[in-house]
Amino acid sequence: MHGCIDNIMEEHMKKVITYGTYDLFHEGHYKLLQRAKALGDYLIVGVTTEHFDEARGKVNVVDSLLERVENVRKTGFADEIIVEDHEGQKIEDIQKYGVDIFTVGSDWEGHFDYLKAYCEVVYLERTKNVSSTMIRKEKFPIVRMGIVGTGRIAPRFMSESKYVSGIEVECAYNPEMVSAIQFENEENIPVYTEKYADFLQHVDAVYIASPNETHYQYAREALVNGKHVLSEKPLAFTYDETFELYELASAQNVVLMEGIKTAYCPGFQELMNVAKSGKIGKVMDVEACFTRIANPESRERTDAKYGGAFLEFAGYTLLPIIKLLGIEYQDAQIDSIYDENGVDIYTKIQLRYPNGMATAKMGVAVKSEGNLVIAGTEGYILAPSPWWLTHKFDIRYEDPNVIEHFEPNFQGDGLRYEISEFVGKINGTGRRDYKLTKEESIAMSRIVEKFMKNRQSI
């Protein structure tokens, strides 16, 4: 008789399922599980394996699977804990366990709507201002991140940061009210519009995605206040200002990184390693091109002082040159084609080295083949557009029948690798600074300064 009653109760039990990595377990995780439990009678929690996290693009996971499972168990909210290890498992689990509600945080809103065919889908609001009291101290604190600027790059940062363990975007800053309000409504985080210093009090680190002419001042003030800084390129318009920022970061014992995302992509690192390995002999010439036809109304096409092709793309095209041929170039020639508004719509940089040469081409209203070609004494490397994301590249030799093809792993738009490197450096888990060194960044600033002087003389 009791068995029949138990079966009837189980049939009417509302089952809820949720999934996550639950790395560096904090208050946000706790509250999300608490609210998931409140949706029904029985909560199933899926914890992802390291392998599946990597396959779906999650980077920088610190805790082991066993640690993450144990932290979920300690909350007391999970009636059952399962392990998620492959694509498509969510549908399998919903059917297997007779799930009524699937739920995840609102930062994934819309992403799992396909599951509505199998059960109800509920997106729960994220926890704002994650409390450090719930963050485990024996490993690493969660990096409280603030975004400076709310233009087109900022939403991409929000999206990509979800795939990086150990970071929470807490708030943003933009003195332009209209953009600030729109971003606050769309991303559901507070946006400060008045004192920059007030904004800095709420974060450990900043990502500077504001207009080019503001990078230096925003970075400097953040560093003075002891905040870690990840800034879009260029860091500054002069060698002296760039050098100053790195010296200030060192004095304050904080991380300063220039956001040339290509430098941090695994495929680009593999390409650089192959080029330096000797497989194509000695590297003698590097040609890098990055062009697009930008919207005529965009900042790149209308701002003669701080827009244009060079400031938009030079960081990318100079990167492989500086990394392969070094920072000690003998001469730099910069030539630009300007439109009627004074915007450089196409710029070519030619660098001469003691035993090599290089060309960097960039455009915002001129289109060319966007290849990266690295010429050596025994062969060459060809990375097709978009080489700056490095989805694939070939090694080619004198014999045209011999081609070595590489297709490195790549997830998202590449920004997550940059964010992961930044968090790793803050926590001291990042490896030696080789992906983009201070010296390389400062060397590129000399070319930026020369371009800015050329522009002023026109």
N, C-alpha and C positions, 0 to 999 in steps of 0.2 A: 504493500500500500504506500509506504513512504517513498519507494522508488518511483511510483507513478507521479506523486506530488512533486518530487525533485525534477522529473522530466518536464512537467507542465511549467514549473518555475523557470527552467532553463530555456524553454521555448519562448517565453515572454520576456526574457532578459535582454535589455538593449545593450548591444556590444559596440564598443568604440575602438578604433585602431588609429595609431599615429606612429610616425617614423622620425628618426633623426640620428645625427652623429653623437650628440651629447658630449662633445669634447670640452675639457675645462669647465665642468658642470657649474652653472651659475644660477642666479635667481630667475633669469629669463626662462631657462629650461624648467626650473621648479614650477613656476607659475603656469607655464604652458601645459605641463602634465596635470597640474591641479585642475585647470579649466577643462582639459580633455576628459578627465575622470568625471567631472560634474555633468558632462553631456549624456551619460548613460549609467548602466549598472556594472559594467565589466570592461576594464581597459586593457587592451593589448598594446604593448609598446615594441616597435621594431627598432633595433639598434644596428646600424650599418657596419659592415666589416671594412677594414682598411683597404682591401682590394676593390670593393665596390665603390668606396669613396673616391679612390683614385680614378676608377673607370668613368665615374660621372662628373669628374672634374673638381672634386673637393681636394684642397691642398693644405699642407701644413698641420695635419692632425697630430696632436701630441700624445694623448692618452691611448693606451692599448684597449682592445675590444673588451677584455675582462674588466678593466677599470671602469669603462663607460657603462657596461651592463650593471656593475655593482652600484654605481652612483644612481642609476635609475631605480634599482631595487630599493635603495635606502630611503627614497622619498615615500614609499608606502602606497603610492598611487597605482602602480602597475599590478594588475591581477595576473598578468602573464607577460613574460618578456621573450621575444623571438629575435632571431638574427636575420637581417636582410643582406643577401649576398649576390643578387643578380637582377638584371632588368626584367620588368614584367611581373616581379614577385608580388607587388601590391595587389594586383587583380587576383592572383592565385590565393593570397592570404584572405582577402575579403570573401571569396567563395568558400575557402576551406573552413574558416571560423564562423561563417554566417554573420558577418559584420553588418551593422545597421548604419554606422556613421564613420566616415573617414575624416580626420582632422589634422591640420598643420597650421603653422603660423601664417599671418596675413601677408608676410613678405613673399609668400609663394602664391598669392592670389591669382587664380585663373590657370595656374600651371597644371593642376590636377583635376580640372573640370571633366576630363575624359572618364573619370571614375564615377561620375554621376549616373552612368548607365548601370552601375552595380550597387550603389548605396548612396546615402546622403553625404554631401561633401560640405564641411564647415571650415572656414578660415578664421582663426582666432587672432585677435589683435596682439601685436608684439608688445613686450614689456619695455617701456621707455626708461632711460636712466638706470641701467643695470647696477645694482648695489654691489659694492666691493665686498660687503660683509658675507655675501654668499659665494664669493669666488674662492676656490681653494688656493691657499697660500703656498703649499709645498712645491708647486710647480711654477706657473707663470700667471700673472694677473691678466685679465682681459684688457686689451688696449682700447680705451675710450677715444674714438676717432671723431673729429669734426671736419666738415668739408667747407672750404672757403670758395665761394662762387657756386651758383646754382644753374649754370648754363647747360649746354648739351652733354658735357663730359660727366657732370655730377650724377645724373641718373644711371649712367653706365657703371660708375664707381659703386653706387648703392647695390646694383644688381650683381656685380662681380664679387663684392665683399662677402656675399652670402656663402660663397664657396671657400672662404678662407677661415680657418679656425683661429680663435684667439682675438677676434676684433669685433667691436660693436660700434656702429655709426650712431653717435648720440645726438648730434645736432649739426646745423650748418650756419654759415654767415654770408649775408649779402646786403649791402646798404641800399640796393635797388629794391624798393618795396614790392613792386608788381611781380618780379621774378621770384622774390622770397616767398610771397604768399602762395603763388602757384606751386612752388616746390614743396612747401610745407603741407599743402593739401594733398599733393600727389604721393609724397613719400612718407607722410605721417610722422615726421620728426620736427622738433622745434627749429625755427630759423631766426637767428638774431639779425637785427637790421641796424642797430645803433652802435654801441661801443664794441670794438673788436676785442678789447681787453676783457670785457664781461663774457664774451663767447669763449675766450681762451681758458677761463676759470673752470669750464665744464668738461674739458678734454685733456687727454694725455698727449695727443698727437694731432696734426692737421694735414689734410691733403689740399694743396692749393691748386684750384682749377679756375682761377679768376683770369681776367684779361692779362696779356703778357706784361704790360707796363706796371702791374701791381705785384708781381711775383716777389721781387726783391724785398719790398717794404713789409709785406705780409709775412714772409719767411723770417726776416730779421726780427720782427716783433715777437713772433712765436718762439724763436730760439732764445731771445733775451729772457723770455718768461719760462724757459726750461722745458719747452714742448718739442717733441720730435717732429720733423718736417719731411713730408714727401711733396715735392713741387713739380708741376708740369714744367716742361722746358719752354724757354730758357730760364734758368734760375735768376739770371740778371743779364744786363746788357753790356757789362764791362768785366774785364779780367779782375780788376781790383775789388769790385763788389762781390763777384763769385768767390774769390779767395777769402774775402772777409767773412762770408757766410760759413764756409767750411771751418775757418779758424774759430768762429764763434761757437759752432756746434761742438767742436772738440773741447773748447774751454768749458762749455756747459755740460759736457758728457752726455749729449743727446745725439740721435741719429738724424742725419741730413741726407736725403736721396733725391737725385734728379730723375723725374719720371719719364725717361725714354723707354717705354715698355718693351720694345724689341730686345733690349739688353737682358731682360729677365726671362724671356721665353725659352723653354727647353730646346726647341728646334734651332734657334739662333745660337745657343750655346754649343749644341752639337756641331753646327756648321763651322763655328769658329775653331772648335777643337780639331775638326778634320783638316781645316785650312792650315793650322799650325803643326799638324802631325808630320808633315813632310810628304804626304801622298801626292801633292801636286808640285813637289819641289819647293824652291824658294819663291815666296810671293813677291811679284814685281809690280803688279798693277791692280787697283781696285776701282771698279766703276759701279756706282749706286745711283738709282733713279727712283724718284717717288713723285708722281704727278697726279692731279685730278682736275676736272673742270668744276670748280666750286660755284655755288650759287652766287650770281652777280650781286645779290643783296646781302651776302654774308660779310662778316667782319673781315675775313681774309681778303675780300675783293674791294672793300670800301675804305678800310683804314690805312691810309698811306704811311702813317707814322709807325704803327705797331701791328699791321697785318701783313699780307703778302706771302709769297712762296717760301722765302728763306726762313722766317720765324715759324712758319707752320711745319716745315718738313726737314730743315737742315739738320736737326738733332738726329733724325733717323739715318739720313744719308751719310753723315759724317761718322756715325758710330762704327760701322765695319772698317772704315778706313783707319781711324785712330786705333782701333783694337788690333788690327793686323800689321799696320806699318809704323805705329807708334805715335808718340806725342811730339817728337823732335823733327817736325817738318822744316824744310829750309825756306820755302816760299809758299804763299797762298795768294792766288789770283781769283778775284770774284767779279763776275760779269752778270748783269741783269738786264732784262727787257721790262720796261715800265709802261703801264698804260697811261691814258690821258689824265687819270687821277693821281698819278705818282706812285701807284702800287706795283711792286715787283711781281709780275705775273709769271716770270720764268727766270730762274737764277742758276748759274753754273759756277761751281767752285773747282779750281784745279790746284792740287797740292803737289809739291815737288819734295822728294826725300833724297838723301844721299845715294840710295840704291833702289829707288822706286818712284812711282807716281800714282796719282789717284784723281778721279773725277766724281763729283757729286752734282746731280741735277735734280731740280725740284720745280714744280709748277702748280699754279692754282687756276690758270686759264689757258694753259698749253698742255696738251696730252702727248706723252711719249711712252715707249715700252718700259714698264717698271721692273727691270731686272736688276739683280746683283750679280756681277761677274768678277770673279777673283782669278787673276791670271798668274800662273806659276811656271817655273822652268821645265816642269814635267807633265803639266796638264792644267785644267782649269775647273772651277766650280761655277755652275750656273744655277742660281736660285730665281725662279720666275716670280712675277707679281702674284700675290702680295708677299714678297720676300721678307718684309718687315714683320710678318707673322710667322714666317718660316714653316709652312705646311710641308714643303718638299724641296729637295735640291738634288742635282746630279754632279758627279765627278766625270769629266770627259778627258780623253787622252788623244795622242796623235792618231791612234787607230780609231776611226769613227765607230767601229763595231763594239768597242769596249766602253760601256757606260755603267757606272755604279749609281744606283738610285736610292735615295733616302727619303723616308716619310716619317718624321718624328711625331710623337704624341703632341696634340695641341687641343686645348679646351677653351671655350668661350671666345672672347675677343682679345685675350692675352693679358688683360689688366689684372686678373687674379694672381698671376705669377709675380707681378710687380708688388702687389699688396702683400703677398706671402713673404717676399724677400724683405719688405719693410718691417713686418711684424717679427720675422725671424731675427733681424738685426736688433730690434728693440729688446727682445727677450734673450739675446745672446746665443740663439741657436743657429743663426746664419753662419755660413762658412766664411772663410777669409774673403775680404772685399775684392772680388776679381771681376764680377759681371759688369760693373761700371764703377771704376775707381774715382776717387777724388781728383787724382792727377789727370785722368782722361776728361772728366767734366770741366776742369779748369782749362785744359788745353783747348777744348771746343769753345770756351768763352772768349778766347783770343780772336777766334774767327768771327764770332758774333759781334764783338766790339768793332772789328774791321768793317764788317758789313754795315753796321749802324752808322759809322763815320762816312762810309761811301754814300749812304742814303741821304745823310744830312748835307752832303756837298752838292747834291743834284738840285 
